[in-house]
Amino acid sequence: MPPVPSLLLTEVVALAREAGAAILEVYAGAFDVTRKGDDSPLTVADLRSHRILADGLAHLTPDVPVLSEEAEAPPLAVRAAWEWLWLVDPLDGTREFVERSGEFTVNVALVHRHAPVLGVLHQPLAGVDYFAAVGSGAFRQGRDGVPVPIAARARIAGEPRVVGSRSHRGSRLDPFLQALGFGWRAGVEAHALALAAAREACERDGLQLLDGTVAFERWRWRRGAAGLGLERTYLFDYSEDGAGRRQGFVIVHGQAVELVGLGPTLVSGGAA
């Protein structure tokens, strides 16, 4: 009989918490650190958590294989035929565990036909669980054991987000973020430049900037004298006689306005 994800959540959360307790026992004292084949760290806490989860999941669903970071994986040809599997990271953040930053978790997922149908994430130090299953929703649960429904944060227009790791950020992330013009502040600054340029162009030519706003249209990568940068184009509405409505545009590259367009007539060298 195939597993029913929603009926397994309680037991899997309990297993993750049991594994977390074993991790904290090691965390409270001295421990040795060895290296795996890929040079990533390994401690007895990884292995204890793995054993608790592997044994517990095998008891819970005997017919579903367990693929754990701390166990040798079967050949790909074997795994490819699995319709169900448990995907486990017994201690996600071993480096943080070793450095005693507190930023490590126990991760368990149930996968069906290559798609996750159940997930549990336990933070041992905080005593917090995050868990979800198809048909059940997603929840956060603290030490009081009371599940609180959670949902993904609504997307905010013009505010890009980048998810990274402090431990694995590498040397390329900061230049990438700089080239991206990352962050909502960069977008706000560019919008302010465009608005000022549109207002200046309209005042200079005796035109009326309608609504007092500038709308974002598109962006693209472009290489200029200062290197690769983000070029943003903004549209704005203006009127010549207070009745009709025409459209202009402002191009912002990096931290400077490069071009302001008023209808068919281009006005270069706007607010710099």
PAGU-988001 format. One record per residue: x, y, z of N, C-alpha, C, O in turn; residue in three letters. Coordinates in steps of 0.2 Angstrom, whole numbers, plus 5000, padded with zeros to 4 digits. Each point is the difference from the previous one (the first is absolute). Example, Ala and Ser with C-alpha at 12.3 -4.5 7.8 and 13.67 -1.06 7.14 Angstrom:
residues 2
REC  n_u  n_v  n_w ca_u ca_v ca_w  c_u  c_v  c_w  o_u  o_v  o_w residuo
REC 5066 4972 5039 4996 5006 5000 5004 5006 5000 5005 4999 5003     Ala
REC 4993 5006 4993 5004 5006 5001 4996 5005 5003 5003 5006 5001     Ser
This chain:
residues 272
REC  n_u  n_v  n_w ca_u ca_v ca_w  c_u  c_v  c_w  o_u  o_v  o_w residuo
REC 5004 4994 5000 4996 5006 5000 5004 5006 5000 5005 5001 5004     Met
REC 4994 5004 4991 5005 5006 5000 4999 5004 5006 4994 5001 5003     Pro
REC 5011 5003 4999 4999 5004 5006 4995 5006 4999 4999 5002 4994     Pro
REC 4998 5000 5011 4996 5006 5000 5004 5006 5003 5000 5000 5006     Val
REC 5003 5005 4991 5004 5005 5003 4997 5003 5006 5003 5001 5005     Pro
REC 4991 5001 4994 4997 5004 5006 4999 4996 5006 5000 5003 5006     Ser
REC 5000 4990 4994 4999 4996 5005 5007 4999 5004 5000 4997 5005     Leu
REC 5005 5004 4991 5007 4999 5003 5003 5006 5003 5005 4999 5003     Leu
REC 4992 5007 4996 5004 5006 5003 5001 4999 5007 5006 5002 5002     Leu
REC 4990 4997 5003 5001 4999 5007 5006 4996 5002 5004 5002 5004     Thr
REC 4996 4992 4993 5006 4995 5001 5006 5003 4998 5005 4999 5003     Glu
REC 4995 5004 4991 5007 5002 4997 5002 5006 5004 5006 5001 5001     Val
REC 4990 5004 5001 5002 5005 5004 5003 4998 5007 5005 5002 5002     Val
REC 4992 4993 5001 5002 4997 5006 5007 4997 4999 5005 5000 5004     Ala
REC 4996 4997 4990 5007 4997 4999 5005 5005 4999 5006 5000 5002     Leu
REC 4992 5006 4994 5005 5005 4999 5002 5003 5007 5006 5002 5001     Ala
REC 4989 4999 5003 5001 5003 5007 5005 4995 5004 5004 5002 5004     Arg
REC 4995 4991 4996 5004 4996 5003 5007 5000 4997 5005 5000 5004     Glu
REC 4996 5001 4990 5007 5000 4997 5003 5007 5002 5006 5000 5001     Ala
REC 4990 5005 5000 5002 5007 5002 5003 4999 5007 5005 5003 5002     Gly
REC 4991 4994 5002 5003 4999 5007 5006 4996 5001 5005 5002 5004     Ala
REC 4996 4993 4991 5007 4997 5000 5005 5004 4998 5006 5000 5002     Ala
REC 4993 5004 4993 5005 5005 4998 5002 5005 5005 5006 5001 5001     Ile
REC 4989 5001 5003 5001 5005 5005 5005 4997 5006 5003 5003 5003     Leu
REC 4996 4990 4998 5004 4997 5005 5007 5000 4998 5005 5001 5004     Glu
REC 4997 4999 4990 5006 5000 4997 5003 5007 5000 5005 5002 5002     Val
REC 4990 5003 4996 5002 5007 5000 5002 5003 5007 5004 5005 5000     Tyr
REC 4993 4992 5005 5002 5002 5007 5007 4999 5002 5002 5003 5005     Ala
REC 5001 4992 4992 5007 4998 5002 5005 5001 4995 4999 5003 4995     Gly
REC 5007 4994 5006 5005 5000 4995 4999 4994 4995 4997 4995 5002     Ala
REC 5005 5006 4992 4999 4995 4995 5005 5000 4995 5003 5006 4999     Phe
REC 4999 4989 4997 5005 5000 4995 4996 5001 4993 4994 4999 4999     Asp
REC 5010 5004 4997 4998 5001 4993 5004 4996 4995 5006 5001 5000     Val
REC 4991 4995 4996 5004 4997 4994 4998 5003 4994 4995 5004 5000     Thr
REC 5008 4994 4994 4998 5002 4994 4998 4995 4995 5002 4994 5000     Arg
REC 4992 5007 4997 4998 4995 4995 5004 5001 4993 5004 5004 5000     Lys
REC 4994 4992 4995 5003 5000 4994 5000 5007 4996 5005 5001 4997     Gly
REC 4990 5002 5004 5000 5007 4997 5002 5006 5004 4999 5005 4999     Asp
REC 5005 4993 5007 5003 5004 5004 4995 5004 5005 5002 5005 5003     Asp
REC 4992 4993 4997 4995 5003 5004 5001 4997 5007 5002 4994 5001     Ser
REC 4996 5010 5005 5001 4997 5006 4995 4995 5002 4994 5000 4998     Pro
REC 5008 4995 5007 4995 4995 5002 5002 4999 5008 5006 5000 5002     Leu
REC 4988 5000 5002 5001 4999 5007 4996 4994 5002 4996 4998 4996     Thr
REC 5005 5000 5011 4995 4995 5002 4993 5002 5000 4996 4996 5000     Val
REC 5003 5011 5001 4993 5002 5000 4996 4998 4993 4994 4998 5000     Ala
REC 5010 5003 4995 4997 4998 4993 4998 4993 5000 4995 4998 4998     Asp
REC 5009 4998 5005 4999 4993 4999 4995 4997 5005 4996 4996 4998     Leu
REC 5003 5007 5008 4995 4999 5005 4993 5002 4997 4995 4996 5000     Arg
REC 5005 5010 4997 4994 5002 4997 4998 4996 4994 4994 4998 5000     Ser
REC 5010 5000 4996 4999 4995 4995 4997 4994 5002 4995 4997 4997     His
REC 5008 5000 5008 4998 4993 5002 4992 5001 5003 4996 4995 4999     Arg
REC 5003 5010 5005 4993 5001 5002 4995 5000 4995 4995 4997 5000     Ile
REC 5007 5008 4995 4995 5001 4994 4999 4994 4996 4995 4998 4998     Leu
REC 5011 4999 5000 5000 4994 4996 4996 4994 5003 4996 4997 4997     Ala
REC 5005 5002 5009 4996 4994 5004 4993 5002 5000 4996 4996 4999     Asp
REC 5003 5010 5003 4993 5002 5002 4996 5000 4993 4994 4998 5000     Gly
REC 5008 5005 4995 4997 5000 4994 4999 4993 4997 4994 4998 4997     Leu
REC 5011 4998 5004 4999 4993 4997 4994 4996 5004 4997 4996 4997     Ala
REC 5003 5006 5009 4994 4997 5004 4994 5003 4998 4995 4996 5000     His
REC 5005 5010 4999 4993 5004 4998 4998 4997 4993 4994 4999 5000     Leu
REC 5010 5001 4996 4998 4998 4993 5005 4995 4997 5005 5002 4997     Thr
REC 4995 4992 5005 5005 4994 4998 5001 5000 4993 5006 4998 4998     Pro
REC 4989 5004 4997 5001 4999 4993 5003 5006 4997 5001 5000 4994     Asp
REC 5000 5005 5009 5003 5006 4997 5008 5001 5002 5001 5000 5006     Val
REC 5003 5000 4989 5007 5001 5001 5002 5006 5003 4996 5005 4999     Pro
REC 5010 4996 5005 5002 5006 5003 5007 5002 4996 5004 4996 5000     Val
REC 4996 5010 4998 5006 5002 4996 5003 5006 5005 4997 5005 5000     Leu
REC 5008 4994 5004 5003 5004 5005 5007 5003 4997 5003 4996 4997     Ser
REC 4998 5010 5005 5007 5002 4999 5005 4997 5003 5006 4999 4998     Glu
REC 4993 4997 5008 5005 4997 5004 5000 4992 4998 5002 4996 5005     Glu
REC 4995 5002 4990 5000 4993 4998 5002 4999 4993 4999 5005 4996     Ala
REC 5004 4990 5002 5002 4999 4993 4994 4999 4995 4995 4996 5002     Glu
REC 5004 5008 4993 4995 5000 4996 5000 4994 4995 5005 4998 4997     Ala
REC 4989 4999 5002 5000 4994 4995 5002 5003 4993 4999 5006 4999     Pro
REC 5002 4990 4996 5001 5003 4993 4994 5003 4997 4995 4999 5002     Pro
REC 5007 5006 4994 4995 5004 4997 4994 4996 4997 4994 5002 5000     Leu
REC 5008 4993 4996 4995 4995 4997 4995 4997 5005 4994 5000 4998     Ala
REC 5009 4999 5008 4995 4997 5005 4995 5006 5002 4994 4999 5001     Val
REC 5009 5007 5001 4997 5005 5003 4994 5003 4995 4995 5002 5002     Arg
REC 5007 4998 4991 4996 5002 4995 4993 4996 5000 4995 5003 4998     Ala
REC 5005 4991 5004 4994 4996 5000 4996 5001 5006 4994 4997 5001     Ala
REC 5008 5007 5004 4996 5001 5006 4994 5005 4999 5001 5005 4997     Trp
REC 4994 4992 5005 4994 5005 4999 4999 5004 5007 4997 5006 4999     Glu
REC 5005 4991 5006 5000 5004 5007 5007 5000 5003 5004 4995 4999     Trp
REC 4998 5010 5004 5006 5000 5004 5000 5005 5006 4997 5005 4999     Leu
REC 5006 4994 5006 5002 5005 5005 5006 5003 4998 5005 4996 4999     Trp
REC 4996 5010 5001 5006 5004 4999 5002 5004 5006 4996 5004 5003     Leu
REC 5010 4994 5000 5001 5002 5007 5007 5004 5000 5005 4997 4997     Val
REC 4995 5008 5007 5007 5003 5002 5000 5000 5007 4996 5005 5003     Asp
REC 5007 4991 5000 4999 4999 5008 5003 5006 5004 4997 5002 5005     Pro
REC 5008 5002 4992 5002 5006 5003 5002 5005 4994 5006 5000 4998     Leu
REC 4990 5004 5000 5001 5005 4995 5003 5006 5003 4997 5003 5004     Asp
REC 5010 4998 4994 5003 5005 5003 5006 4998 5005 5001 5003 5006     Gly
REC 5002 4991 4992 5005 4998 5005 5006 5005 5001 5002 5000 5006     Thr
REC 4999 5004 4989 5005 5005 5001 4998 5005 5005 5004 5002 5005     Arg
REC 4990 5000 4995 4997 5004 5005 5000 4997 5007 5001 5003 5005     Glu
REC 4998 4990 4995 5000 4997 5006 5007 5000 5003 5000 5001 5006     Phe
REC 5005 4997 4990 5007 5000 5003 5002 5007 5002 5003 5001 5005     Val
REC 4994 5004 4992 5002 5007 5002 4996 5003 5006 5001 5005 5002     Glu
REC 4994 4991 5000 4995 5001 5005 4996 5007 4999 5000 5004 5004     Arg
REC 4998 4997 4990 4996 5006 4998 4993 4998 5002 4996 5005 5000     Ser
REC 5002 4989 5001 4993 4998 5001 4996 5000 4994 4994 4998 5000     Gly
REC 5008 5003 4994 4997 5000 4994 5000 4993 4996 5004 5000 4995     Glu
REC 4993 4995 5008 4999 4994 4997 4993 4997 5001 4997 5002 5005     Phe
REC 5001 4993 4990 4994 4998 5001 5000 4992 4998 5005 4997 4998     Thr
REC 4989 5000 5003 4999 4993 4998 4995 5000 4995 4994 5003 5001     Val
REC 5007 4994 4993 4996 5001 4994 4997 4993 4998 5004 4995 4999     Asn
REC 4990 5004 5000 4997 4994 4997 4995 5002 4995 4996 5004 5001     Val
REC 5004 4992 4994 4995 5001 4995 4998 4993 4997 5004 4996 4999     Ala
REC 4989 5004 4999 4998 4994 4997 4998 5002 4993 4997 5005 4998     Leu
REC 5006 4991 4997 5000 5002 4993 4996 4994 4996 5001 4994 5001     Val
REC 4994 5008 4995 4996 4996 4996 5001 5002 4993 4998 5005 4998     His
REC 5005 4990 4998 5001 5001 4993 5003 5007 4998 4998 5004 4996     Arg
REC 5008 4997 5008 5004 5005 4999 4998 5007 5003 5003 5005 4998     His
REC 4991 4995 5005 4997 5006 5003 4999 5000 5008 4998 4994 5002     Ala
REC 5004 5011 5002 4999 4999 5007 4993 5001 5002 4996 5004 4997     Pro
REC 5002 4991 5007 4993 5000 5002 4999 5001 5008 4995 5001 5003     Val
REC 5011 4999 5000 5000 5001 5008 5007 5003 5001 5005 4998 4997     Leu
REC 4995 5007 5008 5007 5003 5002 5000 5002 5007 4995 5002 5003     Gly
REC 5010 4996 5001 5001 5002 5007 5007 5003 5000 5005 4997 4998     Val
REC 4995 5009 5006 5006 5003 5001 5000 5002 5008 4995 5003 5002     Leu
REC 5010 4994 5002 5000 5001 5007 5006 5004 5002 5006 4998 4997     His
REC 4994 5008 5006 5005 5004 5003 5001 4997 5007 4997 5003 5005     Gln
REC 5008 4993 4997 5001 4998 5006 5001 5005 5006 4997 5000 5005     Pro
REC 5008 5005 4994 5001 5005 5005 4994 5004 5001 4998 5002 5006     Leu
REC 4998 5000 4989 4994 5004 5001 4994 4996 5002 4995 5003 5003     Ala
REC 5005 4991 4996 4995 4996 5002 4994 5001 4995 4994 4999 5003     Gly
REC 5007 5003 4991 4995 5002 4995 4999 4995 4995 5006 4997 4997     Val
REC 4988 5001 5001 4999 4996 4994 4997 5003 4994 4995 5004 5002     Asp
REC 5006 4995 4992 4997 5002 4994 4998 4994 4997 5004 4996 4998     Tyr
REC 4989 5003 5000 4998 4994 4997 4994 5001 4995 4996 5004 5001     Phe
REC 5004 4992 4994 4994 5000 4995 4999 4994 4997 5005 4996 4999     Ala
REC 4989 5003 4998 4999 4994 4996 4994 5002 4995 4996 5004 5001     Ala
REC 5005 4992 4994 4995 5001 4994 4993 4999 5003 4998 4995 5003     Val
REC 4997 5010 4997 4994 5000 5002 4999 5002 5007 4994 5000 5003     Gly
REC 5011 5002 5001 5000 5001 5007 5002 5008 5001 4998 5002 5006     Ser
REC 5005 5001 4990 5003 5007 5001 5007 4999 5003 5003 4995 5001     Gly
REC 4999 5011 5001 5007 5001 5003 4999 5003 5007 4996 5004 5001     Ala
REC 5008 4994 5004 5000 5003 5006 5007 5001 5004 5005 4997 4998     Phe
REC 4994 5007 5007 5006 5001 5004 4998 4998 5007 4995 5002 5002     Arg
REC 5009 4995 5001 4999 4998 5007 5005 5001 5005 5006 4998 4999     Gln
REC 4993 5005 5006 5005 5002 5005 5000 4994 5006 4997 4995 4999     Gly
REC 5007 5007 5006 5000 4996 5006 4994 4998 5003 4999 4995 5004     Arg
REC 4996 5009 4995 4993 4999 5003 4996 4995 4997 4995 4998 5002     Asp
REC 5008 5000 4992 4996 4994 4996 4994 5002 4996 4996 4996 4998     Gly
REC 5003 5011 5002 4994 5002 4996 5002 5002 4993 5003 5005 4999     Val
REC 4994 4991 4996 5002 5002 4993 4996 5007 4998 4994 5001 5001     Pro
REC 5010 5003 4996 4997 5006 4997 5001 5000 4993 5005 4999 4997     Val
REC 4989 5002 4999 5000 5000 4993 5005 5006 4997 5000 5005 5003     Pro
REC 5004 4993 4992 5004 5005 4997 4999 5000 4992 4998 4995 4998     Ile
REC 5005 5010 4999 4999 5000 4992 5006 5004 4998 5003 5004 5003     Ala
REC 4998 4996 4990 5006 5003 4997 4998 5008 5000 4994 5002 4999     Ala
REC 5011 5002 5002 4999 5007 5000 4998 5002 4993 5003 4998 4995     Arg
REC 4992 5007 5005 4998 5003 4993 5006 5003 4997 5004 5004 5003     Ala
REC 4996 4995 4991 5005 5004 4996 4999 5007 5000 4995 5002 4998     Arg
REC 5010 5002 5003 5000 5007 5000 5003 5003 4993 5006 4998 4999     Ile
REC 4990 5005 4997 5003 5003 4994 5006 5004 5001 5000 5004 5004     Ala
REC 5005 4995 4992 5006 5004 5000 5005 4998 5005 5005 5004 5001     Gly
REC 4993 4991 5003 5005 4998 5006 5003 4993 4998 4996 4995 5003     Glu
REC 5009 5004 4994 5003 4994 4999 5003 4997 5006 5002 5004 5005     Pro
REC 4998 4989 4996 5003 4997 5005 5005 4995 4998 4999 4996 4995     Arg
REC 5007 5004 5009 5005 4995 4998 5001 4996 5007 5001 5003 5005     Val
REC 4999 4990 4994 5001 4996 5006 5007 4997 4999 5002 4997 4995     Val
REC 5002 5004 5010 5007 4998 5000 5002 4997 5007 4996 4999 5005     Gly
REC 5010 4999 4995 5003 4997 5007 5006 5004 5002 5004 5002 4996     Ser
REC 4996 4999 5010 5006 5004 5003 5006 4995 5000 5006 5003 4999     Arg
REC 4993 4991 5001 5006 4995 5000 5002 4998 4994 5006 4998 4999     Ser
REC 4990 5003 4996 5002 4998 4993 4998 5005 4995 4999 4998 4994     His
REC 5002 5008 5007 4998 5006 4996 5005 5000 4994 4999 5002 4995     Arg
REC 5008 4996 5006 5005 5001 4995 5002 5007 4998 4997 5005 5003     Gly
REC 5007 4995 4992 5003 5007 4999 4996 5003 4994 5001 5006 4999     Ser
REC 4994 4991 4998 4997 5003 4994 4993 5003 5002 4997 5004 4996     Arg
REC 5001 4995 5010 4993 5002 5002 5000 5008 5000 4995 5003 4998     Leu
REC 5009 5000 5006 5000 5007 5001 5001 5004 4993 4996 5005 4999     Asp
REC 5008 4993 4996 5000 5004 4994 4994 4998 4996 4997 5005 4996     Pro
REC 5000 4989 5005 4993 4999 4996 4995 5005 5003 4996 5003 4996     Phe
REC 5004 4997 5011 4994 5005 5003 5001 5007 4998 4996 5004 4998     Leu
REC 5011 4998 5001 5001 5007 4998 4998 5001 4993 4997 5005 4998     Gln
REC 5005 4990 4997 4998 5001 4993 4992 4999 5000 4997 5004 4995     Ala
REC 5000 4992 5009 4993 5000 5000 4996 5006 5002 4994 5001 4998     Leu
REC 5009 5003 5005 4997 5006 5003 4995 4998 5006 4995 5002 5000     Gly
REC 5007 4993 5003 4996 4996 5005 4997 5004 5005 5003 5005 5003     Phe
REC 4991 4994 4999 4996 5002 5006 4995 5006 4998 5000 5003 4994     Gly
REC 4995 4997 5010 4995 5005 4998 5002 5007 5001 4997 5004 4996     Trp
REC 5008 4997 5008 5003 5007 5000 5002 5002 4994 4999 5006 4998     Arg
REC 5005 4990 4998 5003 5002 4993 4994 5002 4996 5000 5004 4996     Ala
REC 4994 4992 5004 4995 5001 4996 4996 5007 5002 4998 5003 4995     Gly
REC 5002 4998 5011 4997 5006 5003 5004 5006 4997 4997 5005 4998     Val
REC 5010 4995 5003 5004 5005 4998 5000 5001 4992 4999 5006 4998     Glu
REC 5000 4989 4998 5000 5001 4993 4993 5003 4998 5000 5004 4996     Ala
REC 4995 4994 5008 4993 5003 4998 5000 5007 5002 4997 5004 4996     His
REC 5006 4998 5009 5001 5007 5002 5004 5004 4995 4998 5006 4998     Ala
REC 5007 4991 4999 5004 5004 4995 4995 5001 4994 5000 5005 4997     Leu
REC 4997 4990 5001 4995 5000 4994 4995 5005 5001 4998 5004 4996     Ala
REC 4999 4996 5010 4995 5005 5001 5002 5007 5000 4997 5005 4997     Leu
REC 5009 4996 5006 5003 5007 5000 5002 5002 4993 4999 5006 4998     Ala
REC 5003 4990 4998 5002 5001 4993 4994 5002 4996 5000 5004 4995     Ala
REC 4995 4992 5006 4993 5001 4996 4997 5007 5002 4998 5003 4995     Ala
REC 5002 4998 5011 4998 5007 5002 5004 5006 4998 4997 5005 4998     Arg
REC 5010 4994 5002 5004 5005 4997 4999 5001 4993 4999 5006 4997     Glu
REC 5000 4989 4999 4999 5000 4993 4993 5004 4998 5000 5004 4996     Ala
REC 4995 4994 5008 4994 5003 4999 5000 5007 5002 4997 5004 4996     Cys
REC 5006 4998 5009 5000 5007 5002 5004 5004 4995 4998 5006 4999     Glu
REC 5007 4992 4999 5004 5003 4995 4997 5002 4993 5000 5005 4998     Arg
REC 4995 4990 5000 4997 5001 4994 4993 5002 5001 4996 5000 4995     Asp
REC 5002 5003 5011 4993 5002 5001 4995 4995 5000 4994 5001 4998     Gly
REC 5007 4993 5004 4996 4994 4999 4997 4999 5008 5003 5002 5004     Leu
REC 4992 4994 4996 4997 4998 5006 5001 4992 5001 4998 4996 4996     Gln
REC 5006 5003 5010 5001 4992 5001 4994 4998 5004 4998 5002 5005     Leu
REC 4998 4993 4992 4994 4998 5002 5001 4995 5006 5004 4996 5000     Leu
REC 4992 5005 5005 4999 4995 5006 5006 5000 5004 5000 4998 5006     Asp
REC 5006 5006 4992 5006 5000 5004 5003 4994 5001 5004 4999 5005     Gly
REC 4995 4996 4991 5003 4993 5001 5004 4998 4994 4998 5002 4994     Thr
REC 5006 4993 5007 5004 4997 4994 4999 4993 5001 5002 4997 5006     Val
REC 4996 4999 4989 4999 4993 5000 5006 4996 4997 5002 5002 4995     Ala
REC 5000 4993 5009 5005 4995 4997 4998 4996 4995 4995 4997 5000     Phe
REC 5009 5003 4994 4998 4996 4994 5004 4993 5000 4997 4995 4999     Glu
REC 5010 5006 5001 5004 4994 4999 5007 5002 5002 5002 5005 5001     Arg
REC 5002 4989 4999 5007 5001 5002 5004 4995 4995 4997 4995 4998     Trp
REC 5009 5007 5001 5005 4995 4997 5007 5001 5002 5002 5006 5002     Arg
REC 5002 4989 4997 5007 5001 5001 5003 5004 4994 4999 4999 4994     Trp
REC 5006 5005 5008 5004 5004 4995 5006 5002 5002 5001 5002 5006     Arg
REC 5004 4997 4990 5007 5002 5002 5002 5007 4998 4999 5002 4994     Arg
REC 5003 5002 5010 5001 5007 4999 5008 5001 5002 5003 4996 5001     Gly
REC 4998 5011 4999 5007 5002 5002 5002 4997 5007 5006 4998 5001     Ala
REC 4989 5001 5003 5002 4998 5007 4999 4993 5001 5001 4997 5005     Ala
REC 4998 4999 4989 4999 4993 5001 4993 4998 4999 4996 5004 4998     Gly
REC 5003 4989 5004 4993 4998 4999 4996 5003 5005 5001 5000 5006     Leu
REC 4993 5002 4992 4995 5003 5005 4993 4999 4998 4999 4997 4994     Gly
REC 4996 5004 5010 4993 5000 4999 4997 5006 4997 5001 5005 5003     Leu
REC 4996 4994 4991 4997 5006 4997 4992 4999 5001 4997 4996 4998     Glu
REC 5000 5010 5005 4993 5000 5001 4997 5005 4996 5003 5005 4999     Arg
REC 4991 4993 4998 4996 5005 4996 4994 5001 5004 4996 4996 5002     Thr
REC 5002 5011 4998 4994 5002 5004 4996 5004 4995 5002 5004 4996     Tyr
REC 4991 4995 5004 4996 5004 4996 4996 5005 5004 4999 4999 5006     Leu
REC 4999 5006 4991 4996 5006 5004 4996 5003 4995 5001 5000 4994     Phe
REC 4993 5002 5009 4995 5004 4996 5001 5007 5001 5001 5003 5005     Asp
REC 4998 5001 4989 5000 5007 5001 4995 5003 4995 4997 4997 4996     Tyr
REC 5002 5010 5005 4995 5003 4995 5003 5007 4998 5003 5003 5004     Ser
REC 4995 4999 4990 5002 5006 4997 4995 5006 5002 5002 5005 5000     Glu
REC 4992 4993 5000 4994 5005 5001 4996 4998 5006 4995 5004 5001     Asp
REC 5007 4992 5003 4996 4998 5006 4994 4995 4998 4996 4998 5005     Gly
REC 5003 5001 4989 4994 4996 4998 5002 4993 4997 4998 4995 5003     Ala
REC 5007 5005 4992 5002 4994 4997 5005 4997 5005 5003 5002 5005     Gly
REC 4999 4992 4993 5005 4996 5004 5005 4997 4995 4998 4996 4995     Arg
REC 5008 5005 5006 5006 4997 4996 5004 4996 5005 5000 5001 5006     Arg
REC 5005 4995 4991 5004 4996 5004 5007 5001 4998 5002 5001 4994     Gln
REC 5002 5000 5012 5008 5000 4999 5003 4995 5004 4997 4995 5002     Gly
REC 5010 5005 4997 5003 4995 5004 5007 5002 5003 5002 5005 4997     Phe
REC 5000 4992 5008 5007 5001 5003 5004 4994 5000 4997 4995 5002     Val
REC 5009 5005 4996 5005 4995 5001 5005 5001 5005 5003 5005 5000     Ile
REC 4997 4991 5005 5005 5000 5006 5004 4995 4999 4998 4994 5000     Val
REC 5009 5007 5000 5005 4995 5000 5005 5001 5006 5003 5005 5001     His
REC 4996 4990 5003 5004 5001 5007 4997 5005 5004 4994 5000 5002     Gly
REC 5010 5005 4999 4998 5006 5005 4999 5006 4996 5001 5005 5003     Gln
REC 4998 4995 4990 5000 5006 4996 4994 4999 4995 4999 4995 4998     Ala
REC 4998 5011 5001 4995 5000 4994 5004 5001 4994 5003 5005 4999     Val
REC 4996 4991 4996 5003 5000 4994 4996 5004 4994 5003 5003 4996     Glu
REC 4990 4996 5005 4996 5003 4994 4993 5001 5002 4997 4996 5004     Leu
REC 5000 5009 4994 4993 5002 5001 4997 5001 4994 5003 5004 4995     Val
REC 4992 4993 5003 4996 5000 4994 4993 5003 5001 4996 4998 5004     Gly
REC 5003 5008 4992 4993 5003 5000 4997 4999 4994 5001 5003 4995     Leu
REC 4994 4992 5004 4997 4999 4994 5005 4998 4994 5004 4996 5002     Gly
REC 4995 5008 4993 5004 4998 4994 5007 5004 5001 5005 4999 4996     Pro
REC 4996 5005 5009 5006 5004 5000 5004 4998 5006 4997 4999 5006     Thr
REC 5009 4999 4993 5004 4998 5005 5004 5005 5003 5003 5005 4997     Leu
REC 4997 4996 5010 5004 5005 5003 5006 4996 5004 4998 4997 5005     Val
REC 5008 5004 4993 5005 4996 5003 5003 5004 5006 4999 5006 5001     Ser
REC 5005 4991 5003 5003 5003 5006 4996 5002 5005 5000 5006 5002     Gly
REC 4995 4990 5000 4995 5002 5006 5004 5001 5006 5006 5001 5000     Gly
REC 4990 4998 5006 5004 5001 5006 5005 4994 5001 4998 4994 4999     Ala
REC 5008 5008 5003 5005 4995 5000 5001 4998 5007 5005 4996 5001     Ala
